[in-house]
Amino acid sequence: MGRTGCCVAEFCATIPIAKDTFYTWIDKYPDFAKAYRIHNALSEAHWIQLGKDNLGNPDFNASMYHLQL
């Protein structure tokens, strides 16, 4: 999910669990916390690449892009 820029809310809605449960799992399960850190790196890379890919695109909605960061 990180490769597509998925956020915590989207992940929680998919399972489905509450966001507070998600963060409890981060604190309780080291492997889950590690997977989340990896997810964050993949998600960040996705959004950076999307911006780079659209630098010259006049139709790219930079305001919406900025909100995703």
Buried (B, 14 or more C-beta within 10 A) or exposed (E): EBEEBBBBEEBBEEEEEEEEEBBEBBEEEEEBBEBBEEBEEBBEEBBEEBBEEBEEEEEBEEEEEEEEE
